Amino acid sequence: MLSWGWGWPPFQLRDLVGLESTVGLVRAEGAENWSALMVAAGRKGRAFGQGFYRYDEDGTARISREVMDIINARRAPTKDITKRTIQLLMIGAMANEGARTLADGWARCPSDIDLVCLNTLNFPRTRGGPMTAADLAGLFNLTRAMRSFEHPDKPFWTPHELLYDLIKNGKTFSSMLA
């Protein structure tokens, strides 16, 4: 996601705030709390020099072979995934949660979700937020990537009905502006 323009993607953001702050988060059946796994392995985050990444003296994040080994030992086997598919899945996951938020009435319109993500998750401003990014990537492309992703946390990766309704009616999230 760094090459896509996200300066602090989710795992680097977790490293920044400290992994112990996310250890207690409840995950759905079949999902893994990776922060808890890293803390159990003695990795606590950027302030401690290592979390999901290891950090050079200048703060540059580097992929850690140790972390990859820990994760690969715990996650379900997967086929090779392209960089583009990872990007579609990340955008799709965020847009899917946004769709749930809209359907449940927690957000008034997609641009509210974009604004929150731009200001709290350091989402790349050039991408306009996850709902706008979903529109630009194509809702059909996102739902197809999510449906084909084999993961034990199936409810999380199941596209929300709102996505299907938008696709069926030739609409996008931006067409829902209040």
Disulfide bonds with the S-S distance in Angstrom:
none
